[in-house]
Amino acid sequence: MSVPPLLSLSIAELGRKLEAREVSSEEVTRASLARVEATDGRLGAFLQVTPERALADARASDARRASGEARSPLDGVPLALKDILLTEGVETTAASLILGGFVPPYDAAVVERLRGAGAVLVGKLNMDEFAMGSSNENSAYRPCRNPYDLSRTPGGSSGGSAAAVASRQVFGALGTDTGGSIRQPAGFCGVVGVKPTYGRVSRYGVIAFASSLDQVGPLARTVPDAALLLRAIAGHDPRDMTSSARPVPDYLQGLEGGARGLTIGVPREWLALGADAGVLASVREALATYERLGARLVDVDLPHAKYGIAAYYLVAPAEASSNLARYDGVRFGLRVEGKGLRDMYGGTRDRGFGPEPKRRIMLGTYALSAGYYDAYYLRAQKVRTLVRGDFDRAFERCDLVAGPVSPTVAFALGEKVADPLQMYLADVYTIGVNLAALPGLSVPAGLDRASRLPVGLQLVGRPFDEATLLRAARALEREIGPLPPPEALA
């Protein structure tokens, strides 16, 4: 099925057409729903589709537009949500059987804000169970696939979000990022993904994995679209005690400022961590592009980067052990017979947690146990402080840090499932950003010459300086142009 031209528009372009009433929200929502119906059997990006609710919201948006009362540039735009975000009246499972049948009585804060902006929410997106994974293969219901090559992963845990945006099913989506789970799938699927500074976006109504690391962020096809979505969801929320009261800037203002005058730090340690030659070639070409645009490149040191994986896989499982203790099948955890009990490799799943949540809960419980807390968890927290200090010193010399998103392009489904350590290493470049509570962004840096799969460039900024990241990403986007759309679903 070829992509209708209407679905290839950016959010900004669609917003202008809706404003001029050249197209209706109902028309574009029907096109989005038709695209999902035609392609998702092969792609697997959605867990829930809500056509009746979406069309009702689209008609309401059209009525507002007709009376000159549009709420925002997102009014009437079809979007979708990672299934870790609570949605009033719509089943929310975090891709786990243990939450099958759970229908929340309220919306997450970010969902409230999108609804308040008039967005049309098409459905809930596939993910790794409880956001634990880097390939979307840990979903209890079905795997999601990469729209550039259906035999490969879209990344995780927000794989459904990245795949839905890249395949033109929706115009944008929300994901969550605990150790790279927005940036890595964005890189694998050739879209823009933003992990905001911790506290920039409310976590109220987000099913928790690791509370000191989780952050909600947007995925979109262009940098301006990501800026629009971030502006809509960012801001203080008194229901989230970690939410920052800092004012939210207009991320579109200054977006076209270019790269001239920026100083970009290139960590020696990242380039030495073993990325594939094709990935490094694309990253170096992107950095050379920045130099041509007037930016200055400097070497910076992140000496504790090599300890990031070890620290993360103590801190995150420890917090998961605490957060997931509530799913005991009594107070939380509904179990539904017969739904998604056979996985992609022919095995069966029990009706509780899948293998990856079990593994991380056990690791975390062990790290927090008497006699091991000081040796493991406390030491990991000290390493976390060192990682943050490395970035602080780097930002004394530069405005942002740049490097790969992942060591490889999208890998084959099934390739790393039997080797958890290799799967964990897929996040080696992204994890430190979460440990340091910094903003990070993935922007397409072209296609790998050998595989013709997308490569993402990661940009990392100072706390609450998402504006500089978006400006730098937009400069690269303008220079290299959009990636060709995926053809696997054509």
Secondary structure, DSSP 8 states (H G I E B T S, - for coil): ----GGGGS-HHHHHHHHHTTSS-HHHHHHHHHHHHHHHHHHH--EEEE-HHHHHHHHHHHHHHHHTT---STTTT-EEEEETTB-BTTB---TT-GGGTT---SS--HHHHHHHHTT-EEEEEE--SGGG--SSSTT-SS----BTTBTTB---SSSHHHHHHHHTTSSSEEEEE-SSSTTHHHHHHHT-EEEE--TTSB--TTB--S-TTT--EEEEESSHHHHHHHHHHHBS--TTSTT---S----TTTTTT--STT-EEEEEHHHHTS---HHHHHHHHHHHHHHHHTT-EEEEE--TTGGGHHHHHHHHHHHHHHHHGGG-SSSSS----TTSS-B-TTS-B--SS--HHHHHHHHHHHHHHSTTTIIIIIIHHHHHHHHHHHHHHHHTTT-SEEEEESSSSS--BTTSSTT-HHHHHGGGTTTHHHHHTT--EEEEEEEE-TTT--EEEEEEEESTT-HHHHHHHHHHHHHHH-------TT-
